Amino acid sequence: MKIIGLTGGIASGKSTVAAVFKKMGAIILDADQIAREVVLPHQPAWEDIVKLFGSEVLNEDLSLNRQKIGSIVFSNPAALKELNRITHPRIYQYFKDALEKTNAEQPHSIVILDIPLLYEANLDKLCDQVIVVWVDRETQIKRLMARNNLNREEAISRIDAQMSLDEKAKLADYVIDNRGSIMETIEKAANYFNNILEQD
């Protein structure tokens, strides 16, 4: 089994690359999806988050209101740190369990850990290689403003809450430059994946 970490920044185009890998036969473990599962109502992480922020961050069905929590933590680094302290260890354990299960059932598979905060959560140590989807800062700001309907200031505060893409690119084994067209990005991702297949 080969474990590839896939990361980037908000609005860098990571989902496009993950979709290419999935189409080519990779098993995708998606951190956003896992993060939603570990905070389902009455899970230990959910209880800790409600203790931290109060019941005003809950929807009527008791699920977490991600938008409300986002607006709190993106303007408050200490709150973001606390939220990560609650969720990261549980997400890490989920990944470890999922990898053990996949290794037992499909030992020759290529597993992609699709994790926005791969380096911040120290999950890169689970990976054989790390790939970063990179764009320059200005492109990232413009794409995020357009995608999430944010003003420039809101977009910058969300981007600055993560490690910069330039820093991530320096740590990566492989970088996909996503400043071009979507077709160029798809081609770069497919070439990378084919190279991985040839290494086996």
trRosetta pair geometry for C-beta under 8 A, 3 or more apart (Angstrom, degrees):
i j d omega theta_ij theta_ji phi_ij phi_ji
1 99 7.7 148 133 -168 150 84
1 102 6.5 116 -130 119 147 99
1 103 4.8 -100 0 -107 153 79
1 106 7.2 95 -94 104 107 71
1 107 5.5 -100 -39 -162 92 44
1 108 6.9 -111 -73 -86 54 7
1 109 5.5 5 -121 58 87 72
1 110 7.7 165 -161 -90 59 27
1 111 6.2 17 -178 -5 107 112
2 109 7.7 -135 35 107 69 45
2 110 4.9 -15 65 -116 104 73
2 111 7.0 176 85 26 50 69
2 128 5.5 -77 -159 36 74 150
2 129 7.8 3 176 16 104 104
2 196 6.6 172 118 -178 156 111
2 199 7.9 98 -100 84 156 120
2 200 7.4 -109 -31 -81 134 100
3 99 6.6 9 -98 -132 133 126
3 111 5.1 -18 -110 70 67 104
3 113 6.5 29 -176 -19 95 110
3 126 6.1 -93 147 138 151 80
3 127 5.0 -135 119 -126 99 52
3 128 5.1 125 57 -2 72 90
3 129 8.0 163 93 30 55 63
4 21 7.9 -141 78 -140 138 149
4 26 7.7 -57 42 -141 123 139
4 110 6.6 14 -1 -180 115 96
4 111 7.1 171 26 86 70 50
4 112 5.2 -26 73 -108 99 65
4 113 7.1 -172 89 21 45 75
4 127 6.3 55 -149 -154 17 109
4 128 6.7 -46 -76 57 54 90
4 129 5.2 -17 -120 70 78 93
4 130 7.4 150 -170 -100 61 28
4 131 6.2 14 176 -1 110 109
4 196 6.9 -37 -64 -120 141 153
5 112 8.0 124 -118 -162 13 57
5 113 4.9 -28 -110 65 62 109
5 115 6.4 -47 -156 37 91 112
5 118 5.0 112 180 -151 124 144
5 123 6.8 149 -120 114 127 92
5 124 5.5 -70 -13 -117 174 65
5 126 7.3 116 -71 72 110 85
5 127 3.7 -66 -26 -78 104 159
5 129 7.1 -155 28 100 77 45
5 130 4.1 -20 68 -111 112 81
5 131 7.0 173 87 25 58 62
6 14 6.3 136 148 -161 101 102
6 17 6.4 -170 -161 107 130 120
6 18 6.0 148 115 -83 157 88
6 21 7.3 -131 -65 -4 153 158
6 112 5.2 13 -9 -173 125 104
6 113 6.6 170 22 78 73 51
6 114 5.0 -19 70 -105 114 60
6 115 7.1 126 69 24 59 63
6 118 7.7 172 75 -58 28 145
6 130 7.8 180 -73 -157 25 60
6 131 5.4 -12 -109 67 67 99
6 133 7.4 32 -176 -19 88 103
7 14 6.8 -36 -172 -117 21 139
7 115 5.6 -34 -87 81 97 71
7 116 6.3 117 -145 -139 83 20
7 117 7.7 -159 -137 9 123 6
7 118 3.8 -107 -66 7 140 128
7 119 6.9 165 116 -13 172 85
7 130 6.7 -13 18 -169 108 105
7 131 7.6 153 28 83 61 52
7 132 5.7 -26 78 -108 81 71
7 133 7.5 -155 103 20 34 78
7 168 6.2 -124 108 -164 117 136
7 172 7.9 -150 57 -94 100 111
8 12 3.6 -149 160 77 121 139
8 13 6.7 -116 178 56 169 60
8 14 3.8 -162 25 -63 129 110
8 17 7.8 129 -36 26 137 135
8 116 7.0 -53 61 -125 62 66
8 132 5.9 131 -90 -168 61 64
8 133 3.6 -30 -85 60 134 90
8 134 6.8 -148 -133 -65 91 39
8 165 6.7 8 -169 -118 64 105
8 168 7.2 155 -126 111 28 157
8 178 7.8 13 -136 8 143 143
9 12 4.5 100 51 -38 70 125
9 116 7.3 78 -133 -159 26 92
9 135 7.9 -112 50 40 109 87
9 140 6.0 5 90 -140 128 141
9 159 6.5 48 166 -141 131 81
9 162 5.4 156 -136 97 92 144
9 163 7.9 -134 -94 78 102 61
9 164 7.5 -18 -80 -160 144 32
9 165 4.6 -88 -13 -67 128 98
9 168 7.2 -177 -49 11 91 148
10 116 7.0 41 -67 -151 65 134
10 140 7.4 94 81 -174 69 106
10 144 5.8 53 124 -103 103 126
10 158 5.7 -63 66 138 165 110
10 159 6.1 -129 53 -93 112 64
10 162 6.4 160 -10 -1 97 146
11 135 7.9 -68 119 43 77 140
11 140 5.5 127 90 -159 105 68
11 143 4.2 160 171 105 120 108
11 144 3.9 -133 -12 -71 158 79
11 147 5.6 -175 -108 22 112 145
11 148 7.8 -99 -66 -12 123 107
11 159 8.0 -57 40 -87 112 101
12 133 4.8 138 126 107 111 97
12 134 6.5 -35 -166 -115 125 16
12 135 5.2 -170 -140 10 74 100
12 140 6.1 -12 -84 -110 73 105
12 165 6.1 151 -104 -102 137 134
12 178 6.2 111 165 52 70 142
13 16 4.8 -32 -177 26 83 121
13 17 6.6 82 130 -19 84 97
13 133 5.1 -135 78 162 85 134
13 135 6.8 101 2 -37 113 119
13 176 7.9 -114 95 108 118 116
13 178 3.9 -167 46 -178 150 158
13 185 5.9 -91 162 -146 142 158
14 17 5.8 -60 -156 38 38 110
14 18 6.2 39 150 -22 72 106
14 114 6.9 136 154 -159 114 94
14 116 7.0 180 43 -93 166 74
14 133 4.6 -176 -84 35 65 140
15 18 5.5 -51 -144 36 34 114
15 19 6.4 40 154 -25 65 103
16 19 5.9 -55 -155 30 29 113
16 20 6.9 30 148 -20 62 102
16 133 7.8 137 55 -141 93 154
16 178 7.5 133 58 -135 133 132
16 182 6.3 -130 -144 -147 147 92
16 185 5.6 38 118 119 137 136
16 186 6.9 -93 164 -72 106 76
16 189 7.5 -161 122 -30 82 153
17 20 5.7 -50 -155 30 36 113
17 21 6.6 34 150 -17 66 104
17 131 7.5 -149 158 121 147 128
17 133 5.2 -157 -7 -78 146 132
17 176 6.1 146 -98 57 140 162
17 178 7.8 -94 -45 -82 114 128
17 185 6.7 -95 -70 165 83 104
17 189 4.5 -173 -136 -103 78 134
18 21 5.7 -56 -151 37 34 111
18 22 6.3 36 151 -22 67 106
18 28 5.8 83 -174 -130 103 136
18 30 7.4 79 -173 -99 152 98
18 112 6.4 167 -131 128 80 146
18 114 4.8 38 -110 -108 136 136
19 22 5.7 -52 -147 34 32 114
19 23 6.4 34 154 -21 64 106
20 23 5.8 -58 -152 35 30 112
20 24 6.4 18 153 -12 65 112
20 186 5.5 169 -89 -143 129 69
20 189 4.0 98 76 112 155 136
20 190 5.8 -108 -178 -61 126 73
20 193 6.9 -159 130 -17 101 142
21 24 5.8 -65 -149 42 30 106
21 26 4.1 -21 159 28 94 142
21 28 6.7 120 97 -79 111 103
21 110 7.8 -118 -171 115 105 119
21 112 5.0 74 131 -49 152 156
21 189 6.6 -99 -47 172 78 114
21 193 5.7 178 -110 -91 73 133
22 25 8.0 141 179 9 27 11
22 26 5.9 -78 -86 62 36 87
22 28 5.1 -33 -85 -27 103 130
22 112 7.7 -97 -63 36 70 140
24 190 6.7 159 -69 -125 140 74
24 193 4.9 83 95 139 163 154
24 194 7.9 -105 -157 -60 146 66
25 110 7.2 76 105 43 88 108
26 109 7.6 111 -146 174 48 90
26 110 4.8 -65 -115 96 86 100
26 111 6.9 138 -174 -116 89 18
26 112 4.8 50 153 -16 138 111
26 193 7.1 -105 -40 -135 121 123
27 102 6.1 172 103 -138 164 139
27 106 7.1 129 -41 81 144 147
27 109 5.3 28 -5 163 121 137
27 110 7.1 164 21 85 76 48
27 111 4.8 -29 71 -109 104 72
27 112 7.0 176 82 21 48 72
28 111 7.9 160 -89 -162 19 59
28 112 5.0 -20 -110 67 66 108
28 114 5.6 14 -167 -14 98 125
29 34 6.9 26 173 -43 87 131
29 95 6.2 114 143 -124 147 82
29 98 5.5 129 -116 117 136 149
29 99 7.6 -58 -34 -64 162 78
29 111 6.4 21 -7 -179 109 104
29 112 7.0 -178 27 87 68 54
29 113 5.3 -19 68 -111 107 60
29 114 6.7 178 81 22 48 78
30 33 4.1 62 88 13 110 112
30 34 6.6 169 89 -12 56 86
30 114 4.7 -16 -111 67 61 122
31 34 5.5 -57 -142 42 34 111
31 35 5.8 41 155 -27 69 104
31 91 6.3 47 -150 -172 90 132
31 95 7.9 -12 -97 -71 83 119
31 113 7.2 56 -49 175 99 79
31 114 6.1 -142 3 96 83 63
31 115 4.0 88 -34 -112 142 70
31 116 6.4 -135 73 14 134 73
31 117 7.3 -153 143 38 159 80
31 123 7.9 176 -93 35 133 173
32 35 5.6 -49 -145 33 28 114
32 36 6.7 32 152 -20 60 101
32 114 7.7 -50 8 113 89 105
32 116 7.2 60 -58 -9 95 114
33 36 5.8 -52 -157 30 32 112
33 37 6.7 30 147 -19 64 105
34 37 5.5 -54 -152 34 37 112
34 38 6.4 29 155 -17 69 104
34 91 5.6 106 120 -139 118 87
34 94 5.1 157 -166 112 123 147
34 95 7.1 36 -160 -61 172 78
34 98 8.0 -93 -102 -23 132 149
35 38 6.2 -54 -144 36 30 105
35 39 6.7 6 162 1 62 112
35 87 6.2 35 -140 -177 92 133
35 91 5.8 -6 -85 -95 73 126
36 39 6.5 -78 -152 48 27 94
36 40 7.3 57 150 -60 63 79
37 40 6.0 -19 -161 -26 39 110
37 94 7.3 132 83 -134 122 154
38 43 6.0 -172 179 139 43 153
38 45 4.8 45 145 19 92 151
38 87 6.4 125 97 -146 132 81
38 90 4.5 135 -162 127 142 126
38 91 6.0 -114 -3 -72 156 67
38 94 6.3 -112 -66 -41 118 143
39 43 6.3 -145 -129 62 16 128
39 45 4.9 -83 -90 105 68 115
39 46 4.9 123 -166 -76 59 77
39 49 6.3 24 -140 -1 114 150
39 64 5.5 -23 145 -4 126 139
39 87 6.8 -27 -58 -107 112 110
40 43 5.0 85 60 -18 72 122
40 46 6.3 -77 83 -50 29 137
40 63 7.4 -39 -139 -116 54 86
41 46 5.6 169 -124 178 24 165
41 61 7.6 -118 -41 135 143 75
41 62 4.3 58 -110 118 137 115
41 63 6.1 -84 -45 -81 100 52
42 46 6.1 -7 10 74 15 138
42 47 6.9 38 -143 -55 34 98
42 62 7.8 23 -29 144 83 138
43 46 4.6 97 53 2 77 107
43 47 7.2 -145 90 -7 40 85
44 47 5.7 -55 -150 33 34 112
44 48 6.5 31 155 -17 67 105
44 90 7.3 -180 78 -94 107 139
45 48 5.7 -55 -150 37 34 111
45 49 6.3 34 153 -21 67 106
45 86 5.5 121 -147 153 81 97
45 87 5.6 75 -154 -99 134 65
45 90 5.1 -97 -61 17 127 165
46 49 5.8 -58 -149 36 29 110
46 50 6.4 27 155 -17 65 106
46 64 6.8 -142 -128 -47 87 108
47 50 5.9 -55 -148 36 30 109
47 51 6.4 34 151 -21 63 106
48 51 5.6 -53 -151 35 32 115
48 52 6.3 31 151 -21 65 108
48 86 4.5 -180 111 -137 134 124
49 52 5.5 -55 -148 36 33 113
49 53 6.1 -11 169 16 70 109
49 57 7.1 -101 147 92 101 142
49 64 6.4 -13 116 -102 148 133
49 69 7.4 -15 -174 -112 124 138
49 83 6.9 48 -116 -127 97 81
49 86 5.9 153 -66 125 77 162
49 87 7.9 37 -68 -57 116 98
50 53 6.8 -71 -129 55 24 80
50 54 7.1 -15 -174 164 58 6
50 55 6.1 30 -159 -85 103 59
50 57 7.2 -154 -109 60 58 105
50 58 6.8 22 -110 -55 107 115
52 79 7.8 133 159 -148 118 82
52 82 5.8 162 -146 138 140 129
52 83 7.2 175 112 -81 160 67
52 86 7.0 -106 -24 -46 147 148
53 56 7.3 -111 142 61 89 81
53 57 4.4 25 115 -13 133 142
53 69 6.5 -74 -85 -109 173 87
53 72 6.5 133 -128 74 123 174
53 79 7.8 75 -88 -158 98 117
54 57 6.6 113 74 -1 63 91
55 58 5.3 -39 -169 13 65 122
56 68 7.2 -147 130 175 80 150
57 64 6.0 -4 139 -151 99 79
57 65 5.4 -145 -177 45 56 95
57 68 4.9 -170 -129 102 71 126
57 69 5.3 69 -156 -67 128 86
57 72 7.5 -55 -94 -5 123 144
58 62 5.5 -21 -168 -139 125 40
58 63 7.1 136 -156 71 73 29
58 64 6.6 -62 -106 -106 56 40
58 65 6.4 138 -162 -12 5 95
59 62 7.0 -49 69 22 70 13
59 63 4.9 -6 39 62 118 81
59 64 7.3 39 -3 101 91 8
59 65 5.1 133 -54 -69 80 87
64 69 6.1 5 170 -25 114 138
65 68 4.0 43 104 14 116 115
65 69 6.5 151 88 -13 64 85
66 69 5.7 -57 -145 42 34 109
66 70 5.9 42 153 -26 67 108
67 70 5.5 -53 -147 35 28 116
67 71 6.5 27 156 -19 63 103
68 71 6.0 -55 -151 34 30 107
68 72 6.7 27 151 -17 63 105
69 72 5.7 -57 -154 35 35 111
69 73 6.1 13 160 -6 72 112
69 83 7.1 121 180 -116 116 145
70 73 6.4 -65 -135 44 26 95
70 74 5.7 19 173 -18 67 115
71 74 6.6 -49 -127 35 22 106
71 75 7.1 -2 173 5 53 111
72 75 7.2 -99 -175 45 21 89
72 76 6.0 -38 163 28 64 127
72 79 5.5 -96 142 136 98 157
73 76 5.9 -85 -129 61 31 87
73 79 4.8 -133 -106 107 68 103
73 80 4.0 112 -175 -81 101 76
73 83 5.4 -35 -102 2 144 148
73 161 7.4 88 131 -149 87 146
74 80 7.2 87 -76 -75 31 124
74 157 5.3 93 156 130 102 106
74 158 5.4 -24 -143 -92 135 67
74 161 5.3 -86 -133 -51 70 151
75 157 6.3 -1 -86 179 70 145
76 79 3.9 40 107 17 119 116
76 80 6.5 159 91 -17 65 84
77 80 5.5 -55 -146 36 35 115
77 81 6.3 40 154 -24 67 103
77 161 7.5 -167 -100 -126 75 81
78 81 5.6 -51 -151 32 32 114
78 82 6.6 32 150 -18 63 104
79 82 5.6 -52 -150 35 34 112
79 83 6.3 37 151 -21 66 104
80 83 5.6 -52 -148 35 32 113
80 84 6.3 31 153 -17 65 106
80 161 6.1 -151 -122 -159 164 114
81 84 5.8 -56 -149 38 29 111
81 85 6.3 36 150 -26 63 105
82 85 5.5 -51 -148 30 32 116
82 86 6.7 31 153 -18 63 102
83 86 5.9 -58 -158 34 32 110
83 87 6.3 4 158 0 68 114
84 87 6.1 -68 -135 49 30 94
84 88 5.1 30 175 -30 73 117
84 117 7.6 -132 -126 164 119 164
84 120 7.4 -79 -146 141 147 116
84 121 7.2 -141 -166 -92 108 89
85 88 6.8 -31 -108 26 16 108
85 89 7.8 12 -179 -9 45 103
86 90 7.6 -12 148 3 56 119
87 90 6.0 -77 -160 45 40 107
87 91 5.8 35 155 -22 80 111
88 91 5.7 -58 -142 37 31 109
88 92 6.1 36 158 -24 67 106
88 117 7.8 -89 -103 107 107 134
88 121 4.7 -164 -140 -134 115 105
89 92 5.5 -52 -147 34 32 117
89 93 6.5 32 155 -20 64 104
90 93 5.8 -51 -149 34 33 111
90 94 6.5 37 150 -22 63 104
91 94 5.6 -53 -152 33 33 116
91 95 6.5 35 151 -19 65 103
91 121 6.9 -37 81 -167 126 154
91 123 7.9 -59 116 -76 106 136
92 95 5.9 -56 -154 35 30 111
92 96 6.5 30 151 -19 65 106
92 121 6.7 -163 -68 161 101 113
92 122 7.9 6 -103 78 133 89
92 123 6.3 -149 -108 -93 85 95
93 96 5.6 -52 -148 35 34 113
93 97 6.3 32 155 -17 66 106
94 97 6.0 -57 -150 37 28 109
94 98 6.2 26 153 -18 64 110
95 98 5.7 -59 -145 39 29 110
95 99 6.1 29 158 -20 66 108
95 113 6.4 43 -144 -127 128 121
95 123 6.6 52 53 -143 171 122
95 126 6.3 -22 134 -130 129 177
96 99 5.9 -57 -147 35 27 110
96 100 6.5 28 155 -19 63 106
96 126 7.2 -128 -85 -112 72 131
97 100 5.9 -55 -151 34 30 112
97 101 6.4 29 153 -18 64 108
98 101 5.7 -56 -149 37 31 113
98 102 6.2 30 154 -18 66 108
99 102 5.7 -54 -143 38 31 110
99 103 6.1 35 156 -22 65 108
99 111 6.6 152 -117 112 83 169
99 126 6.8 -153 -47 -175 164 122
100 103 5.8 -55 -147 35 27 113
100 104 6.5 26 154 -18 62 107
101 104 5.9 -59 -153 36 29 110
101 105 6.2 5 158 -2 66 115
102 105 6.1 -69 -140 49 29 97
102 106 5.6 -43 -174 50 71 97
102 109 6.2 -89 171 59 108 140
102 111 5.8 90 124 -82 160 137
103 106 7.7 -67 -100 66 13 56
103 107 5.8 48 -170 -107 56 68
104 107 7.4 19 -117 -64 7 88
106 109 4.0 41 130 -27 115 124
108 200 7.4 75 -164 -155 95 144
110 193 7.8 133 119 -151 162 89
110 196 6.2 87 -126 135 146 131
110 197 7.5 -76 -39 -80 147 71
113 118 7.0 115 113 -112 111 111
113 123 6.5 -147 150 146 146 123
113 126 6.6 88 -47 91 164 122
113 127 6.2 -117 31 -81 130 107
115 118 4.1 113 92 -75 112 80
115 121 7.0 -101 172 45 131 129
115 123 5.5 -61 136 78 172 147
116 162 7.1 -77 158 -122 102 141
117 120 4.1 -60 -170 54 94 117
117 121 4.8 82 119 -17 102 104
117 123 7.8 88 103 14 69 118
117 162 6.9 -127 -95 -130 82 99
117 163 7.9 118 -135 11 67 103
118 121 6.7 -76 -149 45 14 94
118 123 5.1 -98 -150 68 60 102
118 124 5.3 83 153 -62 99 82
118 127 7.7 10 -167 -19 125 142
118 130 6.7 152 137 -138 149 121
118 168 8.0 91 58 -140 106 116
119 122 7.4 28 -174 -78 34 34
119 123 7.9 -87 -57 43 18 71
119 124 5.6 19 -94 -28 61 128
119 163 5.8 -50 78 36 124 162
119 167 7.9 -154 92 122 164 103
119 168 6.1 -156 -2 -113 142 86
119 171 6.1 85 -101 83 139 161
120 162 7.1 -103 -40 -147 144 70
120 163 5.7 -167 -61 -18 99 114
122 125 5.9 -1 166 2 82 113
123 126 5.5 -30 -176 16 69 115
123 127 7.4 67 135 -23 72 103
124 127 5.5 -60 -161 29 50 117
124 130 5.4 -17 -136 -72 105 140
124 171 7.4 -56 -120 146 168 126
127 130 5.4 91 105 -68 152 80
129 173 4.4 -89 -157 53 87 155
129 174 6.7 27 168 3 119 108
129 196 7.9 -141 45 -107 150 113
130 171 7.0 -15 85 121 146 89
130 172 5.0 -119 105 -132 97 68
130 173 5.3 124 50 8 62 93
130 174 7.6 -179 95 33 46 72
131 172 6.3 68 -136 -164 21 121
131 173 6.8 -54 -71 63 56 86
131 174 4.6 -24 -110 75 83 101
131 175 7.4 169 -162 -87 63 25
131 176 6.6 37 174 -13 107 101
131 192 6.6 84 -119 173 146 153
132 165 7.1 146 169 -160 121 77
132 168 4.7 155 -128 133 141 104
132 169 5.1 -148 93 -92 148 56
132 171 7.7 100 -45 67 139 79
132 172 3.9 -111 -4 -69 111 150
132 174 7.5 171 24 89 66 51
132 175 5.1 -20 67 -112 94 75
132 176 7.3 -166 93 27 46 70
133 175 7.9 146 -99 -163 18 60
133 176 5.0 -22 -111 67 66 107
133 178 5.3 31 -178 -25 93 135
133 185 7.8 46 -144 -153 113 118
134 165 5.0 136 -134 168 77 117
134 166 7.8 90 -146 -81 120 41
134 168 7.4 -175 -89 83 96 104
134 169 4.8 38 -88 -82 142 123
134 175 5.2 -1 -1 -169 130 108
134 176 6.8 159 21 75 76 49
134 177 5.7 -35 74 -105 98 52
134 178 6.5 157 70 16 40 87
135 139 4.3 -106 163 89 120 126
135 140 5.1 152 85 -59 112 83
135 143 7.3 48 89 4 166 142
135 165 6.6 -18 50 147 52 174
135 177 7.6 106 -93 -165 50 58
135 178 5.1 -64 -64 74 95 90
135 179 5.3 133 -133 -75 83 74
136 139 5.0 89 60 11 78 106
136 140 7.1 -144 96 -9 37 92
136 165 8.0 -154 -114 77 17 135
136 179 6.4 32 3 -90 92 127
137 140 5.6 -59 -150 36 31 114
137 141 6.4 32 155 -21 67 103
137 159 7.4 111 -150 160 84 150
137 164 7.5 -29 -87 -152 107 107
137 165 7.4 -174 -76 35 65 113
137 166 7.9 -32 -50 -28 99 109
138 141 5.7 -50 -149 32 32 112
138 142 6.4 28 155 -15 65 107
139 142 5.9 -58 -148 39 30 109
139 143 6.1 27 157 -17 66 110
139 179 5.7 -127 -72 -119 171 87
140 143 6.0 -58 -144 39 26 108
140 144 6.2 23 159 -17 63 110
140 159 5.9 109 129 -118 123 135
140 165 6.7 -179 -63 -13 150 141
141 144 6.1 -63 -149 38 25 107
141 145 6.3 27 155 -21 64 108
141 152 6.6 32 175 -144 119 78
141 155 5.1 107 -153 125 70 131
141 156 6.2 8 -119 -74 114 74
141 159 6.5 -65 -85 -25 73 155
142 145 5.8 -54 -148 34 29 113
142 146 6.4 23 156 -14 64 109
143 146 5.9 -59 -149 40 30 108
143 147 5.9 24 158 -18 68 114
144 147 5.8 -56 -135 41 29 108
144 148 5.8 -13 178 18 68 112
144 150 6.3 -23 135 42 88 129
144 155 4.4 137 97 -144 117 107
144 158 6.6 -168 179 76 147 129
144 159 6.6 -150 -3 -58 165 105
145 148 7.2 -74 -130 54 14 79
145 149 7.6 36 174 -129 50 11
145 150 5.2 -106 -119 68 55 78
145 151 7.0 17 -132 -154 105 12
145 152 6.3 -11 -90 -84 135 52
145 155 4.7 -55 -65 -57 79 149
146 149 7.8 8 -175 -71 19 45
148 155 7.4 153 58 -96 117 87
148 158 8.0 24 55 17 162 170
150 154 3.9 -130 -171 91 110 120
150 155 4.6 143 99 -58 128 81
150 158 7.3 -70 -135 2 174 134
151 154 5.1 92 53 11 71 104
151 155 7.1 -137 96 -7 34 92
152 155 5.7 -58 -149 37 30 112
152 156 6.3 28 156 -19 67 107
153 156 5.9 -55 -147 36 29 110
153 157 6.5 27 155 -19 64 105
154 157 5.9 -55 -149 34 30 109
154 158 6.6 27 154 -16 64 106
155 158 6.0 -61 -155 36 31 108
155 159 6.3 27 152 -17 67 109
156 159 5.7 -57 -145 39 33 110
156 160 5.9 27 159 -16 68 112
157 160 5.9 -57 -139 42 28 108
157 161 6.7 40 154 -34 60 101
158 161 5.8 -47 -155 19 32 116
158 162 7.8 14 153 -5 58 100
159 162 6.5 -72 -169 38 37 99
163 167 5.2 -102 170 79 100 131
163 168 5.8 117 111 -55 114 94
164 167 4.7 97 63 4 84 101
164 168 7.1 -152 98 -4 46 86
165 168 5.5 -54 -146 39 37 113
165 169 6.1 43 154 -26 68 104
166 169 5.7 -51 -148 32 29 114
166 170 6.8 33 152 -23 61 102
167 170 5.8 -54 -157 28 33 113
167 171 6.9 20 151 -11 64 108
168 171 5.9 -66 -156 40 35 106
168 172 6.3 45 150 -41 69 106
169 172 5.6 -47 -146 16 34 120
169 175 4.9 42 -144 -107 94 136
172 175 5.3 116 83 -68 142 80
174 192 6.1 127 153 -135 151 125
176 185 6.5 83 161 -146 122 79
176 188 4.9 135 -139 123 102 131
176 189 6.2 19 -115 -72 155 74
176 192 6.9 -76 -73 -32 111 148
177 180 7.2 66 115 -4 91 96
177 188 7.5 -153 46 -119 65 170
178 185 5.0 40 -124 -104 85 124
180 184 3.8 -20 104 61 133 153
180 185 6.7 177 71 -43 89 78
181 184 4.8 104 56 1 75 100
181 185 7.3 -139 99 -2 44 86
182 185 5.6 -54 -152 36 37 113
182 186 6.3 40 150 -22 68 104
183 186 5.6 -50 -146 35 33 113
183 187 6.4 35 153 -20 64 105
184 187 5.7 -56 -152 36 31 113
184 188 6.4 31 152 -20 65 105
185 188 5.7 -53 -147 35 32 111
185 189 6.3 31 154 -18 65 107
186 189 5.8 -57 -149 37 29 111
186 190 6.3 29 153 -20 64 108
187 190 5.8 -55 -146 36 29 110
187 191 6.4 32 155 -20 64 106
188 191 5.8 -54 -150 35 29 112
188 192 6.5 32 152 -20 63 106
189 192 5.8 -54 -151 34 31 113
189 193 6.4 28 153 -18 65 108
190 193 5.8 -57 -147 38 31 110
190 194 6.3 34 154 -21 65 106
191 194 5.8 -55 -148 35 29 112
191 195 6.6 33 152 -21 63 104
192 195 5.7 -57 -157 32 31 114
192 196 6.7 32 148 -20 65 103
193 196 5.5 -49 -153 32 37 114
193 197 6.5 39 149 -20 66 103
194 197 5.6 -51 -150 34 35 114
194 198 6.4 35 151 -21 66 105
195 198 5.7 -55 -149 35 32 112
195 199 6.7 40 151 -30 63 100
196 199 5.7 -49 -156 20 34 116
196 200 7.8 42 149 -30 59 92
197 200 6.3 -44 -169 9 39 112
